[in-house]
């Protein structure tokens, strides 16, 4: 009986070891890996902007300045004013986009002061614009969700001077008053800013913009009684520029498109 027990136990051990070796040689079952999902926003977008202007004028001009060389301008400054813009654009790829914008630049108060041999003039007026631009931007890469960009725009601006007064206290308190005057001018802009994509469909921008708005002019001033001792004598505002700070909002149209990446 004992002579059969040992060979039987040895055979069972051999079979167990062989079974384990065979199981180790079998390939593992494949593990399913879900595809990566990327949300790609639509190329078209709407945009809105709000901000403030910081405007300057290079020089003032008038017929009297040309006729009397003693005129000297001592002040020609604008107050800051808000701006509001809407537009539509297209994102061509990760680095290039374009949009068209319409913008209202609210009234900015103007104050000027000049002197001449016989007296001096104090000027006051308001300036506003409707500006329309075609803009192109280059996005310079994204780090930690922030995308710096630069851009440029060209278009036109309807520049309006309104509520113009010219007071000469040394000339019997003479007061010149002019109605509103508007003119269309070529306009261009340069941009630099940072953008942050809050969601695949919504991006917020913080930007600086330099704008050249062309020229403007007041209406022809008359005395309060309606007389006009110097006809066709508006005050000219030559080479209007502005340093603007803006917050922009971009909304992708049509929602996002889901793309699977294996």
C-alpha positions, 0 to 999 in steps of 0.5 A: 500500500505504501509503495503506491502512495508515494508515486501517486503524490509525486504525480499529483505535484507534477500536474499542479506545477505544470498547470501553474506554468501553463496558466502563467504562459497565457496572455492577460485579457486586454484592458479597455481604455476609453478614448480621450475627448477633446471639445473643439469650439465653433470657428465663428464667435460673437464679441463684446467690449467695454473700456475707457479711452485716454485721448489726445490731440496733436495740435489745434488749428484755425484761420486766426492761427494762420493769420496771427502768429502771436497765437500760442496754445497752452492747453488741449486736453480731453477727459477719459470716457467709456467705450462700448463695442459689439462684433462678430469674428472667426477663429481660423486656427489655434493662432489666427483670428479676425473680427469686425467691430462697431464701437461707440466712444462716449463723449469726452470733455475737451478743454483748451486755452490759447493766448495772443497779443490782444487776449486769450481764448478758453475752449470747451467742447465734447467729442464722441465717435462711432468707429468701425474696424476690421481686426486681425489677431495672432495668438502667441501660445497658451500657458496655464490657460492664458493666451497672450495676443497681438493685433491690428485693425483698420477702418473708419471713424465718424468723429463728432465735436459738439457743444463747442464754446469759445470765450475771450474774457479780454475781448468784451467777454466775447463768446462763440458758440457752435453746433455739432459737426461730424466727419468721417476719417480713416482709423487704425489700431494696434492691440496687445492683451491676454485672453483666458478661456473660461469654458470651451465656448466663452473667453475673456480678454484684457487688452490695451489698444492704441488708436489713431482716429484722424481729425475732427472740427467744430462747427462754425462759431457764431456770437450769441446774437447769431452774427459771425464776425469771422465766417467759416472759422471752426476749430480744427482738431488735428491727429486724434489718438487714444490709449484705450484699456478694454475688457472683451468677451467672446462667445463661440457660436454653435456650441462645441464639437466633440472629437474622440482621440485614441 
